[in-house]
């Protein structure tokens, strides 16, 4: 593929110009030079066109791709279609990679030739500081039946494996198996993609080293109040369930799936049902929440999901919901919202 080993795909929508430049600099500054950098502008190329004549955008390995606005998933899919490398790496336009990130991940794949997916750790940059997130303490390979353990962990949001960025995906795997981002999803779309890629991969290798820095966005779709918030998550969960069924892995993954749904019920609880921007009274919010929690998808997750995998505060929240102590869950959700104001 023209001597290019890795195609870095960066969807660009609305991002601070200096932050965007730092992201591109972190890619052009990689110690592994056999890369291309695909900047896929999601209907925003005109906003950044003047930057393309400046360093680091003038690096010969940078390709700017303009397209009509269709969302991050469509932009990433365009990158998959146009990538020339043997591997594809996704990065968000407001994040950065360590200088050795690509080199380290490629070395990981060299040590495990059967791997179609290489995973590293990452840091999370909050307004108040940086925290390193580690999946495991030791390197690991997941081959054959061993992969089931990793698939369960991809479904568990608390492991952090469901983010699409900072990983290497074998290009041949994605194209031959038709693994693309679901453009109908606007939340959990990266987790759905990573799950499909991991299910289709011959093997997955993991390096316990932080190589990517993720910038927390307080205004992201995960936290922003929207009237269709529950519908977005229910749609994503149904799609993930269908993926598991299509792969013939319901017996192995159904328990992990129910736990995943349970986790997302908690997100809906805080970011929708009891959000401070709700214009209903507390009593009306609780009445509406009772109906939400009684939906078959959530009722089943409350019965079968394993809250023991969650943090203490989330375990308490699940217990309150299961006991139907609605005023308690209302109070916990409001406290959680105050904590989320970084």
GIMO-V823739 format. One record per backbone hydrogen bond with DSSP energy under -1.0 kcal/mol. NH is the residue of the N-H (numbers start at 0). CO is the residue of the C=O. If there is no record, write none. Layout:
[[NH	CO] [NH	CO]]
This chain:
[[3	0] [4	33] [5	33] [6	86] [7	35] [8	88] [9	37] [11	39] [19	15] [20	16] [21	17] [22	18] [23	19] [24	20] [25	21] [27	23] [28	24] [29	26] [30	98] [34	32] [35	5] [36	60] [37	7] [38	62] [39	9] [40	64] [41	11] [42	40] [42	66] [46	43] [47	44] [50	47] [53	50] [56	53] [58	55] [61	58] [62	36] [64	38] [66	40] [74	70] [75	71] [76	72] [77	73] [78	74] [79	75] [80	76] [81	77] [82	78] [86	4] [87	168] [88	6] [90	8] [94	91] [95	212] [97	210] [100	97] [103	99] [104	100] [105	101] [106	102] [107	103] [108	104] [109	105] [110	106] [114	111] [115	202] [117	167] [118	204] [120	208] [121	132] [122	211] [123	130] [124	213] [125	128] [128	125] [130	123] [132	121] [139	205] [141	203] [143	201] [145	142] [146	143] [147	144] [150	146] [151	147] [152	148] [153	149] [154	150] [158	155] [159	156] [165	89] [167	117] [168	87] [169	115] [170	85] [173	169] [174	170] [175	171] [176	172] [178	173] [184	181] [191	187] [192	188] [193	189] [194	190] [195	191] [196	192] [197	193] [198	194] [199	195] [200	196] [203	141] [204	116] [205	139] [206	118] [208	206] [210	120] [212	95] [213	122] [215	124] [219	216] [222	219] [223	219] [228	225] [231	227] [232	228] [233	229] [234	230] [235	231] [236	232] [237	233] [238	234] [239	235] [240	236] [241	237] [242	238] [243	239] [244	240] [245	241] [246	242] [247	244] [248	243] [252	248] [253	249] [256	252] [257	253] [258	254] [259	255] [260	256] [261	257] [262	258] [263	259] [264	260] [265	261] [266	262] [267	263] [268	264] [269	265] [270	266] [271	267] [272	267] [273	268] [274	271] [277	274] [284	280] [285	281] [286	282] [287	283] [288	284] [289	285] [290	286] [291	287] [292	288] [293	289] [294	291] [298	294] [299	295] [300	296] [301	297] [302	298] [303	299] [304	300] [308	305] [309	306] [314	310] [315	311] [316	312] [317	313] [318	314] [319	315] [320	316] [321	317] [322	318] [323	320] [324	319] [325	323] [328	324] [329	325] [330	326] [331	327] [332	328] [333	329] [334	330] [335	331] [336	332] [337	333] [338	334] [339	335] [341	339]]
